[in-house]
Amino acid sequence: MSLCYREARGVLKDVVGENGLVVLEACKKGELTDEEIMKKTGFQLNVIRSLLNQLHYSGLIGYDREKDARTNWYTYTWFLNKDKVEQVVKERWKNRMKSLEVQLDDESNYVFFKCVAGCEKLPFELAAEYDFKCPECGKEMRHVDNKEAVTEIIKEIKNLQKSLHKLDGK
Ligand SMILES: [Zn+2]
């Protein structure tokens, strides 16, 4: 297990939302009761229960329960389902990687033109069809120097590769 939660935070937040992430991270340290999670997060109990239900439904957390012999009440303790969390993060990263590779391919194979007002970015062929006038606002479309964009895409791909390798190198 070598998921770096700091790197994975953005992805996890997309999946479970901001509050979900807070509860998820609270469960990271092992088995906690609803009340302990309340102390850690400062959320109301009903909010926590609804978040726990969602997180459990998506398989990201699990629970143990213990019956109090005296009261017959169950106490639930929640824990992070690390394998599932890793799987979800990995899938997201892989999808992001695929879309970056497509983007990189586009940027490397096409010449782009962009509206000076910023509304549209089109490949040369399309921009030419519009006579290099933005189809949105009619302003001029100029050639885009995409060197910086390409550098950014490559940088993100490399970072993703590093993160994915770390995950696989358990
Ligand atoms: Zn425009």
Residues whose N, C-alpha, C, O or C-beta is under 5 A from the ligand:
A	BS01	ZN	C115 A117 C119 E120 C134 E136 C137 G138 K139
